[in-house]
Amino acid sequence: MSDYRSTVGQRLPLIDSMEKVSGQGTYIEDMSFPDMLYARMVRSSESHAVVEQVDFAAAAEIEGYVAGLAPGEAGTGIHFGVLPISEDETPLPAPKALHSGCIVAAVAAESERAAREAALRVEVRYSVLDPVVRPRDALRETDHPLHPTTVAGTNLHKAVDQEFGDVDGAFAEAATVASGEFRFDGINHGFTEPIGCIAVPEANGRMSLYSATQVPHYLHRALAKVLEMPMHRIRVFKPLVGGGFGGKSDPFPHEMVAALLARKTGRPVKIIFDRDEVFLNHHGRHPTEYRIRVAADGDGRLLGLDSHSRIDGGAWGSFGVVTTYYNGVLSQGPYRIPAFRYSGRRVYTNKPASGAMRGHGAVNARFALETCLDEVAEQLRLDPFDLRAQNALPPNTTTLNHLRITSTGFLECLQQVRERSGWERKFRQLPHGRGIGLGCGFYISGSALPIHRTRTPQSTVHVKIDVDGGVTIHSMAADIGQGSDTMLAQCVAEAMGVSMDRCRVFARDTDTAPLDLGSYSSRVTFMAGNAALRAGEAIRRKLHKACARLTGLRADDFLRGANETYVHRDDDSVRVPYADALREALADNGALIAKGIYRAPKLGGSFKGSGAGLSPSYSYQAFVAEVEVDEETGQVRVDKVWAAHDCGKALNRLAVEGQIEGSVHMGLGQALSEQLVFLNNGQLQNGSLLDYKIPAPPDTPEIEAIVVESNDPEGPLGAKECGEGALAPIIPAVANAIHDAVGVRMHEVPMTPERVFKALEKKRRAEEKLRAGS
Amino acid sequence: MQVPDFILRQPATLQEAITAAQEASRPPDGSHAPSAPEQGYDWLGGGTDLLCNYKWRINQRPVVIALRGVAELQSDVAGSLAAGRTLWQLENDAEIQRRYPALASTAALVASPLIRRSATLGGNLHLDTRCWHFNQTAEWRAAHRSCLKAEADQCRVLPDPGDVCVAAYCGDLAPVLIAYGAVARLHGPDGERRVPLAEYFAGDGIRRFAERRRAELMVAVEMPADAEDWRVNYRKLRLRQTFDFPEGGVAVGLQWESGNPGVIAAARIATTAYASVPLLHPEVVELLQGQLLDQDLADRAGALLESLVQPMKNTSMSPSYRRKMARVLCRRALLDCSPHSSS
C-alpha cells in the first residue's frame, strides 16, 4: 500500500515568492545589454489623422540621439494582431493615427534622458480627420472608416446574432419579465509593472525580444510576420512579469517598434512605458451598453433570455471578436435557459483599443443578468438564492449553445455563502441603509479552441532529470504573477512523487520551451497542468522500470510512497528510494527526458460562432456582499464579502484564496470607482493612478474566500480555473446589496457616489410625486 | 518617468535659503532689477507634490531649494508649528492631538501614510492648484493645447476666462488652520512678518498669494493663544479613503458663549477645493453667530454654503455633486462640534 502524502490542497508559497520579495527577481526593467539604446515613443496629438510627415531634425540635435523610426519605413506598416481574423494593428500608422496618444514614431538614444528630450522635439505633420468617439456614431456610414475591413462602410467591426429556442414564445407566456439598459465605463487592468521590452539583435542575425508578456507564442508569431523572418530566427524571452490581467496578452506595436529600431541600429533597444502610456496602450475592458430581458414563469423557472450588447472596441481589433461572442454565450450558465437570443455589435472608435481583461467578455453581461434575476426574485417574492438554485444547470449536461457541462459545484457555492453570510437573518431585514446582496458567476476554464487552426497541442511540457536529482521543467506557460510556475512544479512533483523543491521551472524562453499558448482565457492550470502531470507521469514510468530492474518485480506494480520512495503495490516493505531508482535509470542511458501534452477534446455544435465559449470545463461562483450606503452622499462602503468559488480542486489553497481575494478586490474597483474618462475628441482624461481610482487597502473589505471543490473529471488532479471567474460576481452582489439597503437599482457601473446619489434623488422625487398625487 | 534636470540648493540656515532664492531670481545678466517672485526657483519641502509635477514637466524651475536641512524650519518655538514638520508628525504628536485635535486628524486625511512621512506643513499649505487640464503629462497637454497655467494661452474649463485661472486649491490643512485662526510667519530678505492665514491666500489658480515677496518663505504657523477654546472640525469629500485630494472640504470653528455651551459666540468657516484659494464664508458665519447649534441651524448653514460655493468642472467629480456635498460636509462638520458630539 502506498503511504504517499500528496501536496494537493496544501498552502504552498509560490516558488518565486522569495525571489520577488527580496528584490532579486529579474523584471524587464532590471535587464540591460551592452551598447543598449533607450527608445521613447512619439505619440499622436490627434485622435484621427493621416500622418503626413515626421521630422527628426530638432530631435537629432539632442546629444545622444541615435535614430528615429517613422511611418513608411520597412516593417512599420505590416499588419499583425492576436487574432488572425482581425490583424489590424501596425507598428506605426499606415498611414493613420487612430487615437490621441497612439504611437506615431519613435526615437532611440544613448540614454533614457536623451530619448525623452529627443521625442519631445520630433515634429509631426498631420492631415486631421473627424474622429468617431461615441459607439452609436460608429454604426453610421462614413467616408473614413478606421479600417478597410469594417462592415458596409461603417465602423462596425463585428456583429454576432444568435438565437436558440422559442424566445418570443418564452416572453409571451412569461409570468414576469425583468429588463434593463445598462452602461459600463471602460476600465484598465491596473497591473503593477508597466509594460516594457528589450529587442536584441544577435550576432548571428537572429532577433531576441525580451518582453513582459502573457503570450510569448503569439508575440513570436507577430514578430515573425512584421520582421519578415522565419520563426526559428526569432527568440522570445519572458522575464518575471508584474501582473497582466489580460493587459499583456496581445502582441503590441511597441514590441514591433523595439525590434525594428534594433534592426535599424544594430543595437539592443529598450522601451519601458510610463504609467500614462500603459493607459494609452490599454486593451482593457470594453465600454459597454447592454440591453437585457429575462422571462420567468410564476414559480421562478427561467424561460428565456434576450440580450443585446454594444461594445466600444477603440482603435483596434485585439480580442474583440471573442469579446463580442462572450458577452452573449457566457450567459448560458450557471442557469438552464431554454430560450436564448443575443446580438452583439463591436465598433471601432478613435480611442485606445479595448481587449481582454480578467473575466474577459463575461463581466458586464453577468452584471446585467444577475441584477435582473434579483428583480425577478423580488417580483415573485422569492428568495434570490432559491431562484438561482432552482434554475441551476445540473452536472453532465449540455446548454442550448452546446457548451458541455461536466462538474459543477454551483449549488454548494450557493449553500456555503448563504450559511456563512447569515443571509436568512439579514436579507430584507437589515436597518435602512444597510443591505446584503447575491451575485453568481460562470466562467470558462480555458478556451477549447486554439486561436490558430492547428492540430498542435495547446500545451506541451518537457521534464528532464539527471544525476543531480533535480527536476527541470520546460514550458512556455507564462507566469504573470498568478503562480503558474508553482503549479507546474507541483503537478510534476506530484506525478513523480518527489518533493517540489527538486523542481526548477524554465517557462520563459521560446528557444528551449515547448509550445504553450500562454496565459489567457484562464487556461493554464487546466491545460498546462494536465500536460505537466502527464510529463511527470511519463518520467515516473521510466523510474518504475528502473525499480523493476532493481527488484525483479513488475514496473506497473510500483506506486508513489512516502519520503520520495517508490513502493510496491502489494508489499510496502519493498521500497526503492527515488535516488536509487534515478541512478539505475540513468545507467547506460544518461539524462531522462519526457513530455506531456494537452489538447482539448472536440466540443461544440456546427452553427456559426459555435466555437465561442467552448471549454473543457467551467468554474462556478456565488458571492454575497454586505454594504452600507450613505444616503446623503451616495457613498457605498462594502463591509464584508463572502466569496465561494468552485475551482474543481484547490491544488494550492493559498494560491486559490489569493486569486479569489484579488478578483474581489479588482471587481470592487470596477463596481465602485474605476472608470476611464474621455474628452469629447476621444483623448483619455485620467491616465494616471491618482485619477484612475483603484481601491486602496482602506477601501477593501474583509473577504472570506470559500473554496468549493467539485473534482473535475478532466482537470489536473480535479482542478479547474480560479483566476478569472471570481471577478464578475462581486459587482452584481454589491448592486443587489445596494438595492437591499436603499431600494435603488443601479444600471451604471462603476456605481460611484455621484451615481448612487442621483439614483436616490430620482427615487425621492418619484416618491414625493406619488405622495403629492395620492 | 524622470525628473528633468535642475540645480539643487541645500541650504543649512534660513539666511542661506533666502540668499539662494535671491540668487536664483536674479536675472542672468547680473543686474539687480527685481523679477517676478518664484520665477527662477521653487522651494522644496517633502517634494511629494512638486517633484511629481516636475516629472510631468509642469512649470519646472531651473533652481530647486531644498528646505529639509534648514534648522529654523524643523523645530517649533512656543505657540507655533515649524513649516518643516511632516504631516506624519502633525498626525502623531501627542501635544498636537491634545491641543489642536482637528489639525492632527486632518493631517491623517492627507494623501497616504507613505506620502505623509515626507510631506510637510509648509509644503501642504503651498500646494500648487490642480486642474484636470493642467495635471497631465507634457505630451497630453501638447495634444490638448490648453491651460493658462501651463504652456497655452487658453483655458478649457472656462469658455472665456480672460487671464483668470480656475485651477482648484486642494490643500486639506489650510481651512483647518484658518478655522483655528492661525497666522503665517514669513521670512524674507527684509526680515520677518506675520500674515493671518485667512488673508494669506488670494488671487487665482496662478497668482495664489496676497503679498508674497521675492525670496520669502513660510517659517512657521503660529497658533493663537485661544486656539484651544475653539471646537474645530473638518469634513473631506473624496472617492477613496486614502490617496485622493479633496473634491470638497469644509472646516468649521466654533466658540461657545461663555457658560453657555452650544450657543455660538464666534464662528469661522473655510472651504477648500471649491476655488483657487481656500475660501472664507462670512455669510455662513453671520447666520451662525449668537445661535444655538442644532440640527435645523446646521441644515440652514449647509444650504447656505451650498449656494455660495462655485466649483468648476476640472476635477473628477461633477461641480453639481461637489456643490451639493458642501451642504452635507458643512452640516456634519457643524454637528460634530456640538457639545454632545463625541468628536
Chai-1 contact restraints between the chains, C-beta under 6 A:
chainA,res_idxA,chainB,res_idxB,connection_type,confidence,min_distance_angstrom,max_distance_angstrom,comment,restraint_id
A,R43,B,E139,contact,1.0,0.0,6.0,A-B,restraint_1
A,S45,B,A142,contact,1.0,0.0,6.0,A-B,restraint_2
A,S45,B,A143,contact,1.0,0.0,6.0,A-B,restraint_3
A,S100,B,A143,contact,1.0,0.0,6.0,A-B,restraint_4
A,D274,B,M1,contact,1.0,0.0,6.0,A-B,restraint_5
A,D276,B,T137,contact,1.0,0.0,6.0,A-B,restraint_6
A,E632,B,V328,contact,1.0,0.0,6.0,A-B,restraint_7
A,T633,B,V328,contact,1.0,0.0,6.0,A-B,restraint_8
A,S673,B,L239,contact,1.0,0.0,6.0,A-B,restraint_9
A,K693,B,L239,contact,1.0,0.0,6.0,A-B,restraint_10
A,K693,B,R240,contact,1.0,0.0,6.0,A-B,restraint_11
A,A696,B,R240,contact,1.0,0.0,6.0,A-B,restraint_12
A,A696,B,T242,contact,1.0,0.0,6.0,A-B,restraint_13
A,A696,B,F243,contact,1.0,0.0,6.0,A-B,restraint_14
A,P698,B,Q241,contact,1.0,0.0,6.0,A-B,restraint_15
A,P698,B,T242,contact,1.0,0.0,6.0,A-B,restraint_16
A,D699,B,R240,contact,1.0,0.0,6.0,A-B,restraint_17
A,D699,B,Q241,contact,1.0,0.0,6.0,A-B,restraint_18
A,E754,B,M317,contact,1.0,0.0,6.0,A-B,restraint_19
A,E754,B,Y321,contact,1.0,0.0,6.0,A-B,restraint_20
